[in-house]
Amino acid sequence: RTPDWLADNGMCLDNIRVGKSTILQAGRGAFATRFIPRSSRIAPLPVLQFSRKHLTIHEIIEHSEFENEGYYSDDVIGQQLLLNYCFGNKNSSVLLLPYGPTSNFINHNRDEPNAEIRWSDSHLHNSDWLSLSPEELVGKSFGMIMDLVALRDILPGEEVFIDYGKEWDEAWTSHVQNWASPDGATNYISSAVMNERSREILTQTEQEIDPYPNNLRTACYYTPKLEHEDYDYELTIIEEPLHSWNSERCLRPCDILDRYQNDKGEYIYTAEMLNYQQLSNACQLSERIEYIISHIPRQSITFIDRPYTTDQHVPNAFRHEMGLPDGVFPSSWIR
């Protein structure tokens, strides 16, 4: 494209980068890569619009041990994590999810924000959608753009902040003050932490005496061979070295049956491989075969979190949309 075309149609995406936030325990933040003058666009924020009801979480009546599916009641018990990354208004069903590069790393500063959100003046933004009803709006695809605009000069390396709004700020303060650990939290260990700690994996027999936390289970990288489909018997014991880092990395639940050390002192395992319906077709196991696999190296086994047991599924986890400056959220979307 020519420079003139880029000037008319392009938007700069590299004014901010991701780094460790200056806010304690906030995780990552967005930082200026160069000097950004006051009132200039820091980054474009294309937004995807959808209805608030799409993020409701219903009580699970029952679900499979391995699959994120089951039966749900009509009782709403919370909102999905995605709500924290959306702009919205408490009196509207419309939520706006920004999906521009690094846009989800911009943190909150109630007292001294150095940027704010505005609707874009780009010809790529469908400004006429702002007058639609919520029902008409959510029926559209994508076509709206917001801008992250500097409220003052921002220096290179400075973290970029916006104000999430008074309601968000009060909700967060209340959440922190009233937080209480859920039942079983003292025994909780995430799969990431367990994978860092565990050199050897306990067998099923050992786990009966010394069980892992209830939120964890073992999983193996194993890709079935096509010729296994030709077997006409119920049980097969396949002894073969596993190529665990191939292009079809089929991570599936598995039960550890045996463990020994080879001549190099490395732990080698035997495990029963289990099916998982959400895997690709190439990863599915035959229902006619019991897959007892030996010669499994330690790096082919990992811990995974059981469905609905991670931090984002804690019933009292913080959930609240980000607010927008006064006058930005269209009145036509407010009930």
KAWORA-V200543 format. One record per pair of residues at least 24 apart in sequence whose ideal C-beta (glycine too) atoms are under 8 Angstrom apart, sorted by the first residue. I is the first residue (numbers start at 1). GAP is how many residues later the second one is. Records with the same first field share a line. If there is no record, write none. Layout:
I: GAP ; GAP
This chain:
9: 115
11: 30 ; 32 ; 33 ; 111
12: 29 ; 31
13: 30 ; 31 ; 87 ; 88
15: 27 ; 28
16: 26 ; 27 ; 86 ; 90 ; 144
17: 85
18: 84 ; 87
19: 140
21: 86 ; 138
22: 137
23: 84
26: 81
28: 77
29: 76 ; 77 ; 78 ; 130 ; 131
30: 72 ; 73 ; 75 ; 76 ; 77 ; 129 ; 130
31: 126 ; 127 ; 128 ; 129
32: 122 ; 123 ; 124 ; 125 ; 126 ; 127 ; 128
33: 123
34: 122
35: 118 ; 119 ; 120 ; 121
36: 114 ; 117 ; 118
37: 113 ; 116
38: 112 ; 113 ; 114 ; 115
39: 110 ; 111
40: 109 ; 110
41: 106 ; 107 ; 108 ; 109
42: 73 ; 105 ; 106 ; 107 ; 108 ; 112 ; 118
43: 57 ; 58 ; 59 ; 60 ; 104 ; 105
44: 56 ; 76 ; 78 ; 101 ; 102 ; 103 ; 104
45: 53 ; 54 ; 55 ; 58 ; 72 ; 100 ; 101 ; 102 ; 103
46: 52 ; 53 ; 54 ; 96 ; 98 ; 99 ; 100
47: 40 ; 49 ; 50 ; 51 ; 52 ; 95 ; 97 ; 98 ; 99
48: 48 ; 49 ; 51 ; 94
49: 45 ; 46 ; 47 ; 48 ; 88 ; 89 ; 91 ; 95
50: 44 ; 45 ; 47 ; 88
51: 42 ; 43 ; 44 ; 83 ; 87
52: 36 ; 40 ; 41 ; 42 ; 43
53: 40
55: 24 ; 25 ; 27 ; 28 ; 40
56: 24
60: 248
63: 244 ; 245
64: 243
65: 152 ; 188 ; 241 ; 242
66: 187 ; 208 ; 210 ; 241
67: 209 ; 210 ; 211 ; 240
68: 210 ; 239 ; 240
77: 238
78: 237 ; 239 ; 241
79: 240
80: 239
81: 231 ; 236 ; 238
83: 236 ; 237 ; 238
84: 234 ; 235 ; 236 ; 237 ; 238
85: 237
86: 235 ; 236
87: 30 ; 59 ; 234 ; 235 ; 236 ; 237 ; 242
88: 233 ; 234 ; 235 ; 241
89: 232 ; 234 ; 235 ; 240 ; 244 ; 245
90: 77
91: 243 ; 244
92: 42 ; 237 ; 241 ; 242 ; 243
93: 41 ; 240 ; 242
94: 40 ; 43 ; 44 ; 239
95: 226
96: 48 ; 50
98: 48
103: 45
106: 42 ; 54 ; 55 ; 56
107: 52 ; 54 ; 55
108: 53 ; 54 ; 55 ; 56 ; 60 ; 61 ; 64 ; 214
109: 52 ; 53 ; 54
110: 53 ; 54 ; 56 ; 59
112: 49
113: 38 ; 48 ; 49 ; 50
114: 36 ; 37 ; 38 ; 40 ; 44 ; 46 ; 47
115: 33 ; 34 ; 35 ; 36 ; 39 ; 45 ; 46 ; 47
116: 32 ; 33 ; 35 ; 46 ; 47 ; 209
117: 29 ; 30 ; 31 ; 32 ; 45 ; 207 ; 208 ; 211
118: 28 ; 29 ; 31 ; 207 ; 210
119: 25 ; 26 ; 27 ; 28 ; 209
120: 25 ; 26 ; 27
121: 26
122: 25
130: 200 ; 202
131: 199 ; 201
132: 200
133: 199 ; 200
134: 199 ; 201
137: 196
162: 160
163: 160 ; 162
164: 158 ; 159
165: 157 ; 158 ; 159
166: 157
167: 153 ; 156
168: 152 ; 153 ; 154 ; 155
171: 147 ; 149
172: 146 ; 148
175: 143
179: 137
180: 136
182: 132 ; 133 ; 134
184: 30
187: 26 ; 27
188: 25 ; 27
189: 24 ; 26 ; 27
190: 25 ; 115 ; 120 ; 121
191: 25 ; 111 ; 112 ; 113 ; 114
194: 109
195: 107 ; 108
198: 105
199: 68 ; 99
200: 59 ; 67 ; 98
201: 55 ; 58 ; 66 ; 68 ; 97 ; 100
202: 54
203: 53 ; 54 ; 55 ; 56
204: 51 ; 52 ; 53
212: 91
214: 92 ; 95
215: 90 ; 91 ; 94 ; 95
216: 87 ; 88 ; 89 ; 90
217: 36 ; 86 ; 87 ; 89
218: 35 ; 36 ; 37 ; 38 ; 53 ; 83 ; 84 ; 85 ; 86
219: 32 ; 33 ; 34 ; 35 ; 82 ; 83 ; 84 ; 85
220: 31 ; 32 ; 34 ; 51 ; 53 ; 73 ; 76 ; 80 ; 81 ; 82
221: 24 ; 28 ; 29 ; 30 ; 79 ; 80 ; 81
222: 28 ; 30 ; 32 ; 51 ; 69 ; 71 ; 74 ; 78
223: 25 ; 26 ; 27 ; 59 ; 60
224: 26 ; 49 ; 59 ; 60 ; 61 ; 62 ; 67
228: 58 ; 61 ; 63
229: 57
231: 55 ; 57 ; 58
232: 56
233: 55 ; 56
234: 54 ; 55 ; 56
235: 54 ; 55 ; 57
236: 53 ; 54 ; 55 ; 56
237: 55 ; 57
238: 53 ; 54 ; 55 ; 56
239: 55 ; 56
240: 53 ; 54 ; 55
241: 54
242: 51 ; 53 ; 54 ; 55 ; 58
244: 53 ; 55 ; 56
248: 32 ; 34 ; 35
250: 29 ; 30 ; 32 ; 33
251: 51 ; 53
252: 24 ; 27 ; 31 ; 33
253: 51
254: 47
256: 45
257: 35
258: 36
266: 31 ; 32
267: 31
268: 26 ; 27 ; 28 ; 29 ; 30
269: 25 ; 27 ; 28 ; 29 ; 32
270: 24 ; 25 ; 26
271: 25 ; 30
